[in-house]
């Protein structure tokens, strides 16, 4: 019985060793599974954190784009107001341009009429200058004729006076003065 007990003890020891080996292999597999699950959870946590960071970035980008959209909408509205104002100014300027063009045409007509009047006046002045030159020439002829007549008259009057003096001397029968030697 001693042998039997020893053999039984060995058998139980071997069974116990087998059980320990089996649990050890099973525990190793479980640890591998736990490590795999831990790694998977870690990877998933990293992915979650990455996605959360991307969500935060995207939310910031969405807010920035929304603010930009609002700003652009405000710019579009102000541009629409400015365009309306510019169209009104354009219409006003077009009307002013039309009236200014009409006034320019009137000024051109008035200027042409004034130029025609000036040309007519210049022609009249030229004719008057020619008439004045002719009149001056006639006056000069009359004056020169008058001067000639006046000279002839003065010569005639001097001759007459000389003749009258001679007649007056001859009528008194006074001898003529003796010539001087």
MODELLER restraints for C-alpha pairs under 7 A, 6 or more apart:
rsr = mdl.restraints
at = mdl.atoms
